[in-house]
Amino acid sequence: MVRGLILLALVSMVTFLARPFVMTSRALDEHGITIPGSVYHKSEWVKVLLQGFPGRTDAPAREVRQASGRVTSVGRIDKLFSGSRSRGMLADQPIEVVGVEFVPEGRTEPVVAVDAIDRGSIAALREKAVVTLHYEANSPRTAYIDGASRQFPERNIEGVVKGSVLYVVVFAALLGAVHWLGRGYKRLVSRSR
């Protein structure tokens, strides 16, 4: 009995630790976010999809300027770790990946900045809407849309942890039930002999 519980705990722990890595690897291979517009640096993709798990874009920190821009795209992420071979899991906090085109101060060419925000944090956000944003003067693609919240990484990590713990508890309960039923069956068979 003790040996079985130790084995169950070991298998549950390995499953719990390996699941996010396997899901992330599969999601990276199979899924990405398409953002229409001109994105000149691949770093935006890394910031938005850090190992298949959406994270915050960098906040503007140096020589911060304010501008108004036009929303060129709104991508939505409802599921984490989803792909062609995996349904993924629902995000506790859905995400909007917003592309905003604006002309930085002192420049003549427009740029597209990408920001990942909590869905619903800006009412009536849609393509061609005008939004205000803060950006870095030397790196205008490093921008944050004003009034948007960005709590999705913490909430989604919390959801993944809760889901994984629930998965392990249900698995352990099923194994315990099978063990209990097996013992009951053995007792029943031994009594009938």
Sequence and secondary structure as in RCSB ss.txt:
>XXXX:A:sequence
MVRGLILLALVSMVTFLARPFVMTSRALDEHGITIPGSVYHKSEWVKVLLQGFPGRTDAPAREVRQASGRVTSVG
RIDKLFSGSRSRGMLADQPIEVVGVEFVPEGRTEPVVAVDAIDRGSIAALREKAVVTLHYEANSPRTAYIDGASR
QFPERNIEGVVKGSVLYVVVFAALLGAVHWLGRGYKRLVSRSR
>XXXX:A:secstr
 HHHHHHHHHHHHHHHHHHHHHHHHHHHHH      S    THHHHHHEETTEE       SSEEEEEEEEEEEE
EEEEES  SS   EEEEEEEEEEEEEE  TT SS EEEEEEEETTSSTT  TT EEEEEEESS TTSEEETT   
 HHHHHHHHHHHHHHHHHHHHHHHHHHHHHHHHHHHHHHHHH 
